[in-house]
Amino acid sequence: MSATEYGGVDRRRGGPDRGPQHDTIQILIVGDHALFRAGVAGLLAREPDLEVVGEADDARSAMDRSLETSPDIILMDLSLPSPGGIETTQR
C-alpha cells in the first residue's frame, strides 16, 4: 500500500482497524541522530499513555515505518538530509 492509497478519514484516525479501545497515543520518531532518537524514546517511554511504535533515520524509512505502524503522531526532524523533513512531512 502506498501513501496515496491510504488516506482520508481512516488515515487521520489511525487506520480502519483501530477503534475506541485504543487508549495510548502511538508515536513514530524520525531523526538522523540515533542518540537523540533514543533519548526522546526514553523520555516518552516514561509516560503510560504514550507508546513509541518505531523510529526512522531518513525520509524513505520514515515513509515506510509510517505506513507499517500508522502512528497517531510523527515527531519529525525538519532538518533531515535531502529529501528533508519538511518535504517528507508534506508527502
C-alpha positions in Angstrom: 0.0 0.0 0.0 1.3 3.4 -0.9 0.8 6.7 0.9 -1.6 7.8 -1.8 -3.7 4.7 -1.4 -4.1 5.2 2.4 -5.9 8.5 3.0 -9.0 10.2 4.2 -10.8 9.6 7.5 -9.1 6.3 8.2 -5.7 7.8 7.9 -6.5 10.7 10.3 -7.9 8.3 12.9 -5.0 5.9 12.7 -6.4 3.3 10.3 -9.5 1.3 9.8 -8.6 -1.4 12.4 -8.1 0.9 15.4 -11.2 1.5 17.4 -12.1 3.3 20.6 -10.4 0.7 22.8 -7.1 2.1 21.7 -6.0 4.1 24.7 -2.4 5.0 24.0 -1.0 7.6 21.7 1.3 5.9 19.2 4.4 7.9 18.1 7.0 7.5 15.4 10.3 9.3 15.9 12.2 10.4 12.8 15.7 11.9 13.0 19.1 11.2 11.6 20.8 11.2 15.1 20.5 7.9 16.8 21.4 9.2 20.2 18.7 11.9 20.0 16.1 9.4 18.9 17.0 7.1 21.8 16.8 9.9 24.3 13.4 11.1 23.1 12.1 7.5 23.1 13.4 7.0 26.6 11.6 10.1 27.8 8.3 9.1 26.1 8.5 5.6 27.5 8.0 7.0 31.0 4.5 8.2 30.1 1.9 5.5 30.5 -0.4 6.9 27.7 2.4 7.2 25.1 3.9 4.4 23.1 6.9 4.7 20.6 5.9 2.4 17.8 9.0 3.0 15.7 12.0 5.0 14.7 13.4 6.1 11.3 16.7 7.7 10.4 15.8 9.0 6.9 12.9 10.1 4.7 12.4 6.8 3.0 12.4 4.7 6.1 10.1 7.3 7.7 7.5 6.8 4.9 7.8 3.0 5.2 7.5 3.0 9.0 4.6 5.4 9.0 2.7 3.1 6.6 3.6 0.0 8.7 2.7 1.4 12.1 0.1 4.1 11.3 1.1 6.3 14.3 -1.0 9.0 15.8 1.9 11.4 15.9 5.2 11.6 13.9 8.0 13.6 15.6 9.9 14.7 12.5 13.4 16.2 12.4 12.8 19.0 9.9 16.5 19.3 9.0 16.9 15.8 7.6 19.2 15.4 4.6 17.5 15.5 1.2 14.6 15.0 0.9 14.3 17.0 4.1 11.8 16.7 6.9 9.5 19.3 5.5 9.2 17.6 2.1 8.7 14.2 3.8 6.0 15.7 6.0 4.2 17.1 3.0 4.3 13.7 1.3 
